Amino acid sequence: MNNNIKAILPVLLISTSAANAGSDNEREYALDRIEAFAKISNIVEYYHPSDSVKATNWEAFSKYGTYYIQQNLSQDFAAQLTHLFSEVAPHVTFNDYLTEPERLSRESEVAGWRNNGYPGKRGHYLFNRQLNTIKYGDLHTEPFLPQQQVYYTEVNGVYVRIPMLLLANTSAKEGVPFKIPDNVNIPNTLENPYFCFGNMSKVWGVMEHFGQYFHHIPVNWKSELRPLLTACLTQDGQKIGDALKYSLTKLQDNHIHLFSYDIPTQYYWPDAGFEMVEGKPILIYKGASIEGMEVGDELVAVDGQDIHDLIKEKVAYSMATEKTAKSKVLGTQAMLRANPTDTITLDVKNKDNQLSSLQLKTDQLQYQSYNRAAARYKHSGQAKHQILDNNIHYFDLSQVTNEELPSFISKLEQASGIIVDLRSYPSDWLAWQNFLMVIHDGEIEGPAYYNRISNHPDYEQRYVHEVNVSRSGISKVLNKPMVVLSSRYSVSRNEFVLAFFQNLNIPVVGEVTNGINGDVTELLFGGSGPNRMVVYFTGAEVRQADGSKLIGVGVQPDVLVYPTVEDIRNNTDVIKNTAYKYVESLIKE
């Protein structure tokens, strides 16, 4: 064993019986401690600035710590915490009312964490964490670093003292990275409570300390840790997964996606796609082999269950905002099956209100049916550039590459007016920027973009850094009557780009957008083996062009247009048609 790495305590190899040991009362009692331990360990990991903390495997520490607490309940809780943290973070104390912080002068070199977002294990160009040093007297010039020396809190009756600044090169070097004892083997599966406790602690802690939108959403996230830990006691992947989805849904983050090897997942879907239209679940797409129903028919029931009741059951686990949850459930969850050979029974109602029942094979991957339905809803299969009546040009900016752009711009220069389609996700990061360059010859403001820097455990005290995302235009060759199209599928980068058009006073025509923007980051959990759980979430806060709330609201078009059921049946692009009439009016003006 490396002499610089010391095990905290040798213990017996964990057996299945040990993992299940203890009465319900003991478990319930332990959860108070385990919850407190989880909150403390997250703060130490993200804010205590020592090399031993930086080098520690916090997944291993977290799951071992919960095991140690559960197996040693006769010990005083403060003594348990002291035992667990004393070597990895010796400057962190528990119920120590006498120890004073290190004395720092203006010239003292101090170390602190600069938490510029949660980087994930694969890295991210914007989000990173690093230990920085600075003179204590200059601390006020670097707001990304903690602005107070010590963080004090009381958790489960224990008074906790966690230094957020330490003398550099001396005390910051103290401590020994944690290594789980060699004779302890905690299986990496959610069905093991200790692994599950560590996993739920990590997911909760990353959202708690790097979440960006808590001032915009009505959730008491601190209270969500306990039910997540409680779900671990079921040792049932499905129930644990449901508990996690239930909590994550409260974040109202339409970027959130969850994958886990331990949570049962279904992938298969019939070759058909539905969407909410005029408050009804309407067939948008069907494969060539599907007979007995037509595009525009209404879905009434799935396997005999009323579709509205089914959607209502799943909304709370949808991991989507309230305004998009029904649509997401209908398009991604309502008809899932485990195997491609499974069948599903759909009751549908046609335009004459006649009911019929169809049994379909679930032989498609879910995302295939979803993407086909979305593409048809957005009319995204049409030509990228079209010359309409009165020399009004249609241009699908979302589908154009930067290499293609110059040839399209030369064509658009001849237009009397332009319809720019941004209903689909812009595929080329450079194309939309260079398109903007020829609309305006000055600074072009983007959306209000913020990164709440995690320099303090309390959300309200964190430094909020505003990021300048403006672009500089170079010409006005396309300064013509113009509108831009939006849809319910316009999300993230769509909404980012739409803000630039709005700030150029270019009208938006179409539907309210999805309502989430900000760089996506990832949380991976799974030890040295495969990443057994991955959670994607929004790592920065982006608002609307005018600085107002975007999350859960979406970009509000200047001309609001929703396709009707009749439009769906006739494959009518009502948003494009409305935009055409609007550009006509702009040309006349």
Secondary structure, DSSP 8 states (H G I E B T S, - for coil): --TT-EES-------HHHHT-S-HHHHHHHHHHHHHHHHHHHHHHHH---HHHHHS-HHHHHHHHHHHHHHTTTS-HHHHHHHHHTTT-TT-EES--S-------TT-EEEEEEEES---SS--SS-EEEEEEEEGGGGGG-TTS-SSSEEEEEETTEEEEEES-EETTTGGG-S--EE--TT----SSTTSHHHHHHHHHHHHHHHHHH-S-TTTS---GGGGHHHHHHHHTT--HHHHHHHHHHHHHTT--TT-EEEETTS----EE-SEEEEEETTEEEEEEE-TT--S--TT-EEEEETTEEHHHHHHHHHTTS-S-HHHHHHHHHHHTTT-BSSTT-EEEEEEE-TT--EEEEEEE--EEHHHHHHHHHHHHHTTTS-SEEE-GGGEEEE-GGG--TTTHHHHHHHHTT-SEEEEE-SS--S-HHHHHHHHHTT-SSEE----EEEEE--SSSGGGSEEEEE---EE----TT-SSEEEEE-TT--THHHHHHHHHHHTT--EEE-------S-EEEEEE-TTSS--EEEEEE-SEE--TTS---TTT----SEE----HHHHHHT--HHHHHHHHHHHHHHH-
